Amino acid sequence: MKALIAKENADPEAPPSARLELADKERPAPGPGEVLVKIEAATCNPSDLHYLKGEYGVPPEWGAAAGFEGAGIVVESGGGFFAGRLKGKRVAVASAGGEGVWAEYLLASAKTCMPINKAVPPEQAATFIVNPFTAFGLLDRAVALGSQAVIVNAAASQVGRLVIRMAKPRAIDVIAIVRREEQRLALVAIGAEHVLLSTDSDFEKQLHAAAHEKKARVAFDCIAGPATAQLLTAMPTHSTVIVYGRLHRDPDDLYGGRYPVGHMIFAGDQIEGFWLSYDIKRLGLWRLLRRSKELQKMFRDGLIKTEIQSRSAIEDFPAAVDTYALNMSAGKAILEF
């Protein structure tokens, strides 16, 4: 089978395509409890780019297929209750490291596969896990913290757009932060009511006023670094910033942390992290399947969708992943098999 494998590259400025190589690998065979998925489409996420640079929660495995998320048809079963029931079905799959989904076939545990309704097209099925489950998990945490409004930065991202769409049924107000006017207009078009431009000269004053007016005591932060401090400084006392990404690049600080210690001591503020891998383990199999069913209904009803900026054959991966890395807010890059 063809696979897009991770390739070591010591140059920190190398583009993502320089960390990948199209290669031939042996097609795996499923054992008990496993299935072989013929991949139809896979997506490129920020986590994939961090993984290739060694900046993710699991180290890259050189020579193994990259890619964390995709979808395809189960063509073989190794036996077992779950595995046997999946044969012939379209499933969304996610890899936790090792052999990934940027390959013609993926060997997966049947318990990690989510059956996908035929009404969901392959490119949407390929983006079904990482962003939708992250948005759902973040909003779950906001509800648990008792906040009636949330702030989300880099809100033109796919997670940001999903948060805006998914917050409405929960009656949660969203204060969205973007950098450009065209991004603001795009979010207003999908129903965002409060969109701030971080480039405005009085942005911090606007953010402070909106956070206090809406009583936004939870923020979803995918930038980190100075942005985390900026959010907490603007929010009411006893607020929480949930960091789920690291777009901020600080060459002198691997973890990108610049936290307002005074606010944490005197205002009762806190910072916590969110990693989807942990949240999926917390949910467990049956709750995960229930959430999958709920999300698929939202897809079918047109309440949520993932924006797609490109669809490319796997052989055309250099342009696909490099273009995505330069403009992630334009939508996902889909690799098709």
LODRENVEX-129365 format. One record per residue (C-alpha): residue in three letters; x, y, z. Coordinates in nm, 2 decimals. Layout:
% LODRENVEX-129365
{"Ala" {X Y Z}}
...
This chain:
% LODRENVEX-129365
{"Met" {0.00 0.00 0.00}}
{"Lys" {0.10 0.36 -0.04}}
{"Ala" {0.16 0.56 0.27}}
{"Leu" {0.27 0.91 0.35}}
{"Ile" {0.54 0.85 0.62}}
{"Ala" {0.70 1.08 0.87}}
{"Lys" {1.06 1.18 0.78}}
{"Glu" {1.30 1.34 1.03}}
{"Asn" {1.42 1.69 0.93}}
{"Ala" {1.64 1.89 1.17}}
{"Asp" {1.56 2.23 1.00}}
{"Pro" {1.30 2.41 1.22}}
{"Glu" {1.20 2.62 0.92}}
{"Ala" {1.14 2.33 0.68}}
{"Pro" {0.79 2.31 0.54}}
{"Pro" {0.56 2.02 0.64}}
{"Ser" {0.61 1.85 0.30}}
{"Ala" {0.99 1.82 0.38}}
{"Arg" {0.90 1.61 0.68}}
{"Leu" {0.69 1.36 0.47}}
{"Glu" {0.77 1.10 0.21}}
{"Leu" {0.54 0.89 -0.01}}
{"Ala" {0.65 0.53 0.03}}
{"Asp" {0.54 0.17 -0.02}}
{"Lys" {0.45 -0.03 0.30}}
{"Glu" {0.32 -0.37 0.36}}
{"Arg" {-0.06 -0.39 0.39}}
{"Pro" {-0.14 -0.51 0.75}}
{"Ala" {-0.37 -0.79 0.85}}
{"Pro" {-0.62 -0.75 1.13}}
{"Gly" {-0.61 -0.98 1.44}}
{"Pro" {-0.89 -1.04 1.69}}
{"Gly" {-1.08 -0.72 1.78}}
{"Glu" {-0.92 -0.54 1.49}}
{"Val" {-1.04 -0.42 1.15}}
{"Leu" {-0.87 -0.31 0.83}}
{"Val" {-1.00 0.02 0.71}}
{"Lys" {-0.96 0.12 0.34}}
{"Ile" {-0.90 0.50 0.38}}
{"Glu" {-1.12 0.71 0.15}}
{"Ala" {-1.01 1.05 0.29}}
{"Ala" {-0.79 1.20 0.56}}
{"Thr" {-0.75 1.55 0.70}}
{"Cys" {-0.46 1.77 0.80}}
{"Asn" {-0.49 1.93 1.14}}
{"Pro" {-0.26 2.16 1.33}}
{"Ser" {-0.18 1.86 1.56}}
{"Asp" {-0.04 1.68 1.25}}
{"Leu" {0.20 1.97 1.18}}
{"His" {0.31 1.99 1.55}}
{"Tyr" {0.36 1.61 1.55}}
{"Leu" {0.59 1.62 1.25}}
{"Lys" {0.81 1.88 1.43}}
{"Gly" {0.82 1.69 1.75}}
{"Glu" {0.60 1.94 1.93}}
{"Tyr" {0.31 1.71 2.02}}
{"Gly" {0.21 1.50 2.32}}
{"Val" {0.34 1.18 2.15}}
{"Pro" {0.68 1.18 1.97}}
{"Pro" {0.69 1.12 1.59}}
{"Glu" {0.77 0.77 1.47}}
{"Trp" {0.99 0.81 1.17}}
{"Gly" {0.90 0.57 0.89}}
{"Ala" {0.55 0.52 1.01}}
{"Ala" {0.25 0.67 0.83}}
{"Ala" {0.16 1.01 0.96}}
{"Gly" {-0.19 1.16 1.01}}
{"Phe" {-0.42 1.15 1.31}}
{"Glu" {-0.77 1.15 1.15}}
{"Gly" {-0.96 1.01 0.85}}
{"Ala" {-1.24 0.79 0.73}}
{"Gly" {-1.29 0.49 0.52}}
{"Ile" {-1.46 0.15 0.47}}
{"Val" {-1.40 -0.15 0.69}}
{"Val" {-1.28 -0.42 0.44}}
{"Glu" {-1.16 -0.69 0.67}}
{"Ser" {-1.23 -0.80 1.03}}
{"Gly" {-1.01 -1.00 1.25}}
{"Gly" {-1.31 -1.14 1.45}}
{"Gly" {-1.48 -1.04 1.77}}
{"Phe" {-1.81 -0.87 1.85}}
{"Phe" {-1.74 -0.51 1.75}}
{"Ala" {-1.50 -0.60 1.46}}
{"Gly" {-1.75 -0.84 1.30}}
{"Arg" {-2.03 -0.58 1.31}}
{"Leu" {-1.82 -0.32 1.14}}
{"Lys" {-1.73 -0.50 0.81}}
{"Gly" {-1.86 -0.31 0.51}}
{"Lys" {-1.94 0.01 0.71}}
{"Arg" {-1.79 0.35 0.67}}
{"Val" {-1.61 0.46 0.99}}
{"Ala" {-1.43 0.76 1.12}}
{"Val" {-1.10 0.67 1.27}}
{"Ala" {-0.83 0.85 1.47}}
{"Ser" {-0.47 0.74 1.54}}
{"Ala" {-0.30 0.80 1.87}}
{"Gly" {0.05 0.77 1.72}}
{"Gly" {0.24 0.48 1.56}}
{"Glu" {0.09 0.41 1.22}}
{"Gly" {-0.14 0.69 1.11}}
{"Val" {-0.42 0.74 0.87}}
{"Trp" {-0.23 0.90 0.58}}
{"Ala" {-0.21 0.56 0.40}}
{"Glu" {-0.43 0.35 0.18}}
{"Tyr" {-0.51 0.12 0.47}}
{"Leu" {-0.52 0.15 0.85}}
{"Leu" {-0.52 -0.13 1.10}}
{"Ala" {-0.74 -0.02 1.39}}
{"Ser" {-0.90 -0.15 1.71}}
{"Ala" {-1.27 -0.19 1.64}}
{"Lys" {-1.34 0.00 1.96}}
{"Thr" {-1.17 0.32 1.81}}
{"Cys" {-1.39 0.32 1.50}}
{"Met" {-1.70 0.53 1.48}}
{"Pro" {-1.97 0.42 1.23}}
{"Ile" {-2.07 0.71 1.00}}
{"Asn" {-2.41 0.75 0.84}}
{"Lys" {-2.41 0.74 0.46}}
{"Ala" {-2.56 1.09 0.45}}
{"Val" {-2.22 1.23 0.58}}
{"Pro" {-1.99 1.26 0.27}}
{"Pro" {-1.63 1.12 0.30}}
{"Glu" {-1.46 1.45 0.33}}
{"Gln" {-1.68 1.55 0.63}}
{"Ala" {-1.65 1.20 0.78}}
{"Ala" {-1.27 1.25 0.76}}
{"Thr" {-1.30 1.56 0.98}}
{"Phe" {-1.55 1.41 1.22}}
{"Ile" {-1.35 1.34 1.53}}
{"Val" {-1.08 1.60 1.62}}
{"Asn" {-1.25 1.93 1.58}}
{"Pro" {-1.62 1.84 1.65}}
{"Phe" {-1.53 1.64 1.96}}
{"Thr" {-1.29 1.91 2.08}}
{"Ala" {-1.56 2.18 2.05}}
{"Phe" {-1.81 1.96 2.23}}
{"Gly" {-1.56 1.88 2.51}}
{"Leu" {-1.47 2.25 2.55}}
{"Leu" {-1.84 2.35 2.58}}
{"Asp" {-1.90 2.06 2.82}}
{"Arg" {-1.63 2.20 3.05}}
{"Ala" {-1.77 2.55 3.02}}
{"Val" {-2.11 2.42 3.14}}
{"Ala" {-1.94 2.23 3.42}}
{"Leu" {-1.77 2.55 3.53}}
{"Gly" {-2.11 2.73 3.53}}
{"Ser" {-2.03 3.00 3.27}}
{"Gln" {-2.31 3.15 3.07}}
{"Ala" {-2.07 3.29 2.81}}
{"Val" {-1.74 3.19 2.66}}
{"Ile" {-1.46 3.37 2.48}}
{"Val" {-1.28 3.19 2.19}}
{"Asn" {-0.97 3.33 2.03}}
{"Ala" {-0.85 3.25 1.67}}
{"Ala" {-1.22 3.20 1.63}}
{"Ala" {-1.20 3.17 1.25}}
{"Ser" {-1.05 2.82 1.31}}
{"Gln" {-1.26 2.52 1.26}}
{"Val" {-1.30 2.46 1.63}}
{"Gly" {-1.39 2.83 1.67}}
{"Arg" {-1.66 2.80 1.41}}
{"Leu" {-1.80 2.48 1.56}}
{"Val" {-1.81 2.64 1.91}}
{"Ile" {-2.02 2.93 1.77}}
{"Arg" {-2.26 2.69 1.60}}
{"Met" {-2.28 2.44 1.89}}
{"Ala" {-2.32 2.70 2.16}}
{"Lys" {-2.65 2.83 2.04}}
{"Pro" {-2.86 2.52 2.13}}
{"Arg" {-2.70 2.54 2.48}}
{"Ala" {-2.79 2.91 2.52}}
{"Ile" {-2.43 3.00 2.57}}
{"Asp" {-2.31 3.34 2.44}}
{"Val" {-1.98 3.34 2.25}}
{"Ile" {-1.74 3.63 2.23}}
{"Ala" {-1.52 3.55 1.92}}
{"Ile" {-1.18 3.71 1.86}}
{"Val" {-1.03 3.72 1.51}}
{"Arg" {-0.75 3.92 1.34}}
{"Arg" {-0.91 4.03 1.01}}
{"Glu" {-1.23 4.20 0.89}}
{"Glu" {-1.31 3.92 0.64}}
{"Gln" {-1.29 3.67 0.92}}
{"Arg" {-1.53 3.88 1.13}}
{"Leu" {-1.78 3.89 0.84}}
{"Ala" {-1.74 3.51 0.79}}
{"Leu" {-1.83 3.44 1.15}}
{"Val" {-2.12 3.69 1.15}}
{"Ala" {-2.25 3.49 0.85}}
{"Ile" {-2.27 3.17 1.05}}
{"Gly" {-2.45 3.34 1.34}}
{"Ala" {-2.18 3.50 1.56}}
{"Glu" {-2.32 3.79 1.75}}
{"His" {-2.01 3.93 1.93}}
{"Val" {-1.69 3.93 1.71}}
{"Leu" {-1.39 4.15 1.81}}
{"Leu" {-1.09 4.24 1.60}}
{"Ser" {-0.76 4.19 1.79}}
{"Thr" {-0.61 4.45 1.56}}
{"Asp" {-0.83 4.73 1.68}}
{"Ser" {-0.64 4.99 1.88}}
{"Asp" {-0.88 4.96 2.17}}
{"Phe" {-0.92 4.58 2.15}}
{"Glu" {-0.83 4.51 2.51}}
{"Lys" {-1.08 4.77 2.63}}
{"Gln" {-1.35 4.61 2.41}}
{"Leu" {-1.26 4.26 2.54}}
{"His" {-1.28 4.37 2.90}}
{"Ala" {-1.62 4.54 2.85}}
{"Ala" {-1.77 4.24 2.66}}
{"Ala" {-1.64 3.98 2.91}}
{"His" {-1.79 4.16 3.20}}
{"Glu" {-2.11 4.24 3.03}}
{"Lys" {-2.17 3.88 2.92}}
{"Lys" {-2.02 3.74 3.25}}
{"Ala" {-1.78 3.53 3.04}}
{"Arg" {-1.58 3.33 3.30}}
{"Val" {-1.45 3.07 3.06}}
{"Ala" {-1.22 3.12 2.75}}
{"Phe" {-1.10 2.87 2.50}}
{"Asp" {-0.74 2.96 2.41}}
{"Cys" {-0.56 2.79 2.11}}
{"Ile" {-0.28 3.06 2.09}}
{"Ala" {-0.12 3.05 2.44}}
{"Gly" {0.18 3.27 2.53}}
{"Pro" {0.08 3.63 2.59}}
{"Ala" {-0.28 3.56 2.47}}
{"Thr" {-0.35 3.36 2.79}}
{"Ala" {-0.25 3.65 3.01}}
{"Gln" {-0.45 3.89 2.79}}
{"Leu" {-0.76 3.69 2.83}}
{"Leu" {-0.74 3.64 3.21}}
{"Thr" {-0.66 4.01 3.26}}
{"Ala" {-0.98 4.11 3.07}}
{"Met" {-1.22 3.85 3.23}}
{"Pro" {-1.41 3.88 3.56}}
{"Thr" {-1.26 3.73 3.88}}
{"His" {-1.27 3.35 3.93}}
{"Ser" {-1.23 3.29 3.55}}
{"Thr" {-1.08 2.99 3.37}}
{"Val" {-0.88 2.99 3.05}}
{"Ile" {-0.87 2.65 2.89}}
{"Val" {-0.57 2.61 2.67}}
{"Tyr" {-0.61 2.36 2.39}}
{"Gly" {-0.35 2.47 2.13}}
{"Arg" {-0.03 2.66 2.09}}
{"Leu" {-0.02 2.89 1.78}}
{"His" {0.21 3.13 1.96}}
{"Arg" {0.57 3.08 1.86}}
{"Asp" {0.83 3.16 2.12}}
{"Pro" {1.17 3.03 2.03}}
{"Asp" {1.30 3.07 2.38}}
{"Asp" {1.01 2.88 2.55}}
{"Leu" {0.91 2.54 2.44}}
{"Tyr" {0.58 2.55 2.63}}
{"Gly" {0.49 2.91 2.54}}
{"Gly" {0.37 3.01 2.89}}
{"Arg" {0.34 3.36 3.01}}
{"Tyr" {0.08 3.36 3.29}}
{"Pro" {-0.05 3.65 3.50}}
{"Val" {0.05 3.52 3.84}}
{"Gly" {-0.12 3.81 4.02}}
{"His" {-0.46 3.73 3.87}}
{"Met" {-0.42 3.37 3.97}}
{"Ile" {-0.34 3.46 4.33}}
{"Phe" {-0.56 3.76 4.40}}
{"Ala" {-0.85 3.71 4.15}}
{"Gly" {-0.89 3.34 4.19}}
{"Asp" {-0.83 3.28 3.82}}
{"Gln" {-0.70 2.95 3.68}}
{"Ile" {-0.55 2.80 3.37}}
{"Glu" {-0.61 2.44 3.26}}
{"Gly" {-0.53 2.24 2.95}}
{"Phe" {-0.75 2.03 2.72}}
{"Trp" {-0.63 1.74 2.51}}
{"Leu" {-0.89 1.54 2.32}}
{"Ser" {-0.71 1.21 2.38}}
{"Tyr" {-0.77 1.25 2.75}}
{"Asp" {-1.13 1.36 2.70}}
{"Ile" {-1.21 1.06 2.48}}
{"Lys" {-1.07 0.83 2.75}}
{"Arg" {-1.29 1.01 3.01}}
{"Leu" {-1.60 0.96 2.80}}
{"Gly" {-1.56 0.59 2.75}}
{"Leu" {-1.70 0.38 2.46}}
{"Trp" {-2.07 0.41 2.51}}
{"Arg" {-2.08 0.78 2.59}}
{"Leu" {-1.85 0.83 2.29}}
{"Leu" {-2.09 0.65 2.06}}
{"Arg" {-2.38 0.85 2.19}}
{"Arg" {-2.19 1.18 2.13}}
{"Ser" {-2.11 1.05 1.78}}
{"Lys" {-2.47 0.99 1.71}}
{"Glu" {-2.56 1.34 1.83}}
{"Leu" {-2.29 1.50 1.62}}
{"Gln" {-2.39 1.31 1.31}}
{"Lys" {-2.75 1.44 1.34}}
{"Met" {-2.61 1.79 1.36}}
{"Phe" {-2.41 1.73 1.04}}
{"Arg" {-2.72 1.59 0.86}}
{"Asp" {-2.94 1.88 0.98}}
{"Gly" {-2.68 2.13 0.85}}
{"Leu" {-2.62 2.27 1.20}}
{"Ile" {-2.25 2.21 1.18}}
{"Lys" {-1.99 2.13 0.91}}
{"Thr" {-1.62 2.16 0.85}}
{"Glu" {-1.49 2.41 0.60}}
{"Ile" {-1.28 2.24 0.33}}
{"Gln" {-1.01 2.45 0.15}}
{"Ser" {-0.87 2.17 -0.07}}
{"Arg" {-0.91 1.81 -0.18}}
{"Ser" {-0.60 1.65 -0.32}}
{"Ala" {-0.48 1.31 -0.43}}
{"Ile" {-0.22 1.17 -0.19}}
{"Glu" {0.05 1.21 -0.46}}
{"Asp" {-0.01 1.58 -0.45}}
{"Phe" {0.06 1.61 -0.08}}
{"Pro" {0.34 1.88 -0.09}}
{"Ala" {0.11 2.16 -0.21}}
{"Ala" {-0.18 2.04 0.01}}
{"Val" {0.00 2.04 0.34}}
{"Asp" {0.22 2.34 0.28}}
{"Thr" {-0.07 2.56 0.17}}
{"Tyr" {-0.27 2.45 0.47}}
{"Ala" {0.01 2.53 0.70}}
{"Leu" {0.02 2.89 0.57}}
{"Asn" {-0.36 2.95 0.60}}
{"Met" {-0.53 2.71 0.84}}
{"Ser" {-0.83 2.92 0.89}}
{"Ala" {-0.94 2.88 0.53}}
{"Gly" {-1.05 2.52 0.60}}
{"Lys" {-0.91 2.17 0.61}}
{"Ala" {-0.69 2.01 0.35}}
{"Ile" {-0.83 1.67 0.26}}
{"Leu" {-0.60 1.40 0.12}}
{"Glu" {-0.80 1.15 -0.09}}
{"Phe" {-0.72 0.79 -0.17}}
